[in-house]
């Protein structure tokens, strides 16, 4: 069975979060938590929140223990880019792009693989 958690409009660039999402794909939950706990990036903290939300969804909605789960996929899509203006010298202006992303984490308990699907 697959369990999903998603966050939208996360105020981080998608490339920064995607770097850490690649590290946890295919890992057990304990191992993925350990990987994200070691890194100090704010993107890791946000990704860890989404992972914990997916684990809570599995435990509360489907009664699956966290020890049985592993990360099937984790993907990060680009979200809305908020344009801002920064004043510069001589009356000019530079554009600043405040990027956002959408993070999705899908967990599985390998039930489908055991049944031969």
C-alpha positions in Angstrom: 0.0 0.0 0.0 1.2 3.5 -0.8 0.8 6.5 1.5 1.4 10.0 0.4 2.1 13.4 2.0 2.5 16.6 0.2 3.3 20.2 0.9 2.7 23.1 -1.5 4.2 26.5 -1.9 7.3 25.8 0.3 9.4 28.9 0.3 12.6 27.2 -0.9 14.0 26.7 -4.4 13.2 23.4 -5.9 16.8 22.6 -6.7 17.8 23.0 -3.0 15.2 20.6 -1.8 15.6 18.1 -4.6 19.2 17.6 -3.6 18.1 16.0 -0.4 15.0 14.3 -1.7 17.3 12.2 -3.9 19.2 10.9 -0.9 16.2 9.3 0.8 14.5 7.5 -2.1 14.5 3.7 -1.6 15.6 3.9 2.1 13.8 2.7 5.2 12.2 5.3 7.4 14.8 5.1 10.1 17.6 5.5 7.6 15.9 8.4 5.9 15.3 10.1 9.2 19.0 9.7 10.1 20.1 11.1 6.7 17.9 14.2 7.1 18.9 14.7 10.7 22.6 14.9 9.9 22.3 17.7 7.3 21.9 21.2 8.6 20.1 22.7 5.6 16.7 24.3 6.2 15.5 22.4 3.1 16.2 19.1 5.1 14.1 20.3 8.0 11.2 21.0 5.6 11.6 17.6 3.9 11.8 15.9 7.2 8.4 17.5 8.1 6.8 16.1 5.0 8.3 12.6 5.7 7.0 12.7 9.2 3.6 13.7 7.9 3.6 10.7 5.5 4.5 8.3 8.4 1.7 9.8 10.5 -0.7 9.3 7.7 0.3 5.6 7.4 0.0 5.0 11.1 -3.3 6.8 11.7 -5.2 6.2 8.5 -4.1 2.7 7.6 -2.6 1.2 10.8 0.8 0.5 9.2 3.8 0.5 11.6 6.6 2.9 10.8 9.2 0.1 10.9 7.5 -1.6 7.8 7.7 1.5 5.6 10.2 2.8 3.1 10.4 5.8 0.9 9.1 4.7 -2.6 9.5 8.1 -4.3 10.1 11.7 -3.3 9.8 14.4 -5.9 10.0 18.2 -5.8 8.2 20.3 -8.4 8.6 24.0 -9.1 5.9 26.1 -7.6 4.9 29.7 -8.0 7.7 32.3 -8.4 6.9 35.6 -6.6 8.4 38.6 -8.3 9.9 41.3 -6.1 11.7 44.6 -7.0 15.0 45.7 -5.4 15.9 49.4 -5.9 19.3 50.0 -7.4 21.4 53.1 -8.0 20.4 55.9 -10.5 16.7 55.0 -10.3 17.0 51.5 -11.7 15.5 48.3 -10.3 16.5 44.7 -10.2 14.1 41.8 -10.2 14.3 39.3 -7.4 12.6 36.0 -7.8 11.2 34.4 -4.6 10.9 30.8 -5.7 8.6 28.1 -4.2 8.2 24.4 -4.6 5.8 21.5 -4.1 7.2 18.5 -2.2 5.6 15.0 -2.4 6.7 12.0 -0.5 5.2 8.5 -1.2 5.9 5.7 1.3 5.2 2.0 0.7 5.1 -1.1 2.8 6.0 -3.5 0.0 2.7 -5.3 0.2 2.2 -5.1 -3.6 5.6 -6.7 -4.2 4.9 -9.6 -1.8 1.6 -10.3 -3.6 3.4 -10.6 -6.9 2.2 -7.4 -8.5 
